């Protein structure tokens, strides 16, 4: 007979392993500002994409959501998410990060909403997927993150991730923005 105290430990370990495979922090792990977190208040229409592989050059407004598990890059994911949220037409032209930025207006911290974008320098974009926090005005973000490397689906650490704050990459965070 298995002692009763062993079952909860096994269940927690299983949940932790599942969370690691999906690309989020597991039970008991710290969810400090900017960390990956399953607790982020993210729109449920986007959460299912956590763990999709990062694949440079993939994803566009016309890419079906069902094709996401084949891989996406940051701007491709952002456009697919905006289509899913009803903020962009699937017939819109494909845009890179700099084009998305040029076709958007800055949004004051604390005024961003679901479907706005978080810009990092001129090379990375994430999607705002939840409301601003009362503590600092920042929101959870979701998007394809390669960790700085150009990859084509083979790096298990390069994937769609959910962060509890746009400050996950604070040194490069530029602004929130909203498509015109």
Steps between C-alpha positions, in 0.01 A plus 500: 500500500628848406503747791243779456765775504668359185203562268502883527875507434455283190215717376705817549798347319277399208352850479850650509622275217190582293550873557867476400406328174242773433752777568370648825607509863378208707345479847721653766720684252540872538286715275685829545432790264594391153517126566314231311185423690186290456333741744508800268154633428511423127216486248405133467488524120880530504610275789474180295791621285753486784770255398469537121852492354677813386570477128656802329293631209175318580160645579296776339146639520385235253660207688223289658522477880501121463836526318668671797644175642716480183688806629481881499733795545421804716336720237322204338359396838397858582305529176336159542399596856358833385289318239382254768404792726315677218745793489644428152355361179636168377534666159737768638850508354776319686715735711826476686569666836606834352188516279273411792665779700466753216130415462424542870456779749676499839280419800571640845601243763184402687273576201591193293240232441472147371618494140740791533866429431813527715800617299859411591752715316437470130530123483247327726128518572263327742120518537332649807268226621366633829415817690758735653606422856414758760851482648695632199262529204661219299310209347564133433629431150514195277703434189765305316841541659818355356727623776693707247592226257360442152359150521289281278301293746782294648569687827270382783558827688386709202121492512184696569520613861269675745656757732324671789640838394631676190804568716623141453762666278510832684827621347346494150137590573419808291124563514155360470333574167164461329446439129352805326 
